[in-house]
Amino acid sequence: EVQLVESGGGAVWPGGSLRLSCATSGFTFSTSAFSWVRQAPGKGLEWVGGVYADGKALVEDSMRGRFTISRDNAKSAVYLQMNSLKPEDTAIYYCASEGENTIVVVATLEEYRYRGQGTQVTVSS
């Protein structure tokens, strides 16, 4: 059974940092790409970035420089390091994958072949 489980969310002050983790199982992890996406209350799904099987990471332009995506093949885990957090970063963050070395940007979470349950990030003073 394929599973993606996000963790590491929480409440932080503006300017703070969080590191989200996505633990996976049931994948051929080393040959799969993964994406991080987020959904804020009342808003659509937003692609944050992704990481290919070879470790090459992409981050959406508006978040580049603050967010970093990485992976650890030995742990079958994907990470999202978020620095200089802003209130507008408040959202539920999801890890998702197509189960192959492809990164896709879709409109709804359900369009991803595999996705986790999400972890809440709240940035507020």
Buried (B, 14 or more C-beta within 10 A) or exposed (E): EEEBBBBBBEEBEEEBEBEBBBBBEEBEBEEBBBBBBBBBEEEEBBBBBBBBBEEEBBBBEEBEEBBBBEBEEEEBBBBBBBEEBEEEBBBBBBBBBBBEBBBBEBEEBEEBEBBBEBBEBBBEE
